[in-house]
Amino acid sequence: MTHLQKWLGRSVMVVDDSASQRYIAVQLLQDFGFACVYEAENGLDAIAQLGRLDGVDLVITDLNMPGMDGVKLLENIAKAFKEKVRFVAVMSGVPRDVLDTVQGVVDASELDLLAILPKPLSMAEIRRVLDDCNPDWQLAGNPKANVNASPEDVARALDAGQLVPYFQPKVSVKEGGLCGLEALARWEHPDFGVLPPAVFVQHLESGELALRFFYYFLDAVCAAMVRILRLRPTLHCSINLPVPLLDEPNLVDEMARIVQSHGLDNHVIVLEVTETTLMSNLAASLGTLARLRLNGFGLAMDDYGTGYSSMKQLSRSPFTELKIDREFVHDAANSPKKLAILTAAVAMCQRLHLLSVAEGVETEEDWQQLAVLGCDLAQGYFHSRPLSEAMLFDWMAEHCAEK
């Protein structure tokens, strides 16, 4: 799908106190294919316009502006207009550490920061950011963005077999070949099409549906892996293991039963545990984690770097790989702080003999930076978005023929 197809009919607002910079941006965005381009001269003007509009797909804002600066504008959008604005981008020439802090402001909200763009805008930069972005369900005005699924809705979807695994490739940074997959849940909704986890996953991570869904999903992933391994017998597949399930007394035995019922070895499955939730239940979880390793399952600490106790958890838990959060991977080459954290994480994996897996690899620059650091595996839109099983076979036929 071309960028014109993806963004045709979308709207964007440019916020900048410089009339000349706004003019350049407006012309470029119109040339790019946006159907409606709004202009605002500062944050106050932008807020006033957003109050009158039904929604804007993308807001691109400067930071240094009189009246209301860009940081305050982003905060106000997150508080009062998050239903109207889903994507934001920043264009500024301020120091990188300030831009990283601004990114933290956006990450703490429900907004999605597409990029930090240099000024003046150029068509090359716009294409680089927006060509790789799939607006699809996330943008305002798309009915998928307004789906509010109840636990009962999700339970019915589970009964109907509508919750299915999609697979995102994990690629060797050194050799470029496919080494593994991550299985991610998608809802194949009869009315709205394929829905991402943000719509329903909160009902599957805890509560009555959590254990039932986990076993169901593991079974579906194993069934798919039997077919996938016929073509690539050395692959492994990661799935998320909600931390509350580590308290289940029969978890390890039931997992082993499900995996082996498909004729697979346990080592084919890697369980990803998010570090930010593990610490709240670490003492009760260590025994289950140890049993999972003893039974041959792989263990990955997910979203490494986003919690406050990573080192303690690594020293006590039997992880086999560490997944470095996308916050420290994407655009690290342009952020000294991100690069320092990424470098330390990869080096620690090497010293501890853990597999290093970088999430959120979106550009050639991200990929090359990981190669310089010696990271093991990478996953992200640079190689592929999550794919259905059929789409994965097509991707493998195109990318793995000579690997």
Buried (B, 14 or more C-beta within 10 A) or exposed (E): EEBEEBBEEBBBBBBBBBEEBBBBBBEBBEEBBBEBBBBBBBBBBBBEBBEEBEBBBBBBBBBEBEBBBBBBBBBBBBEEBEEBBBBBBBBBEBEBEEBBEBBEBBEEBEBBBBBBBEBBBBEEBBEBBBEBBEBBBBBBBBEBBEBEBEBEBBBEBBEEEBBBBBBBBBBBBEEBBBBBBBBBBBBBBEEBEBBBBEBBBEBBBBBEBBBEBBBBBBBBBBBBBEEBBEEBEEBBBBBBBBBBBBEBEEBBEBBBEBBEEBEBEBEBBBBBBBBBBBBEBBEEBBEBBBBBBEBEBBBBBBBBBBBEBBEEBBEBBEBBBBBBBBBBBBBBBBBEEBBEBBBEBBEBBBEEEBBBBBBBBBBEBBBEBBEEBBBBBBBBBBBBBBBBBEBBBEBBEEBEEEE
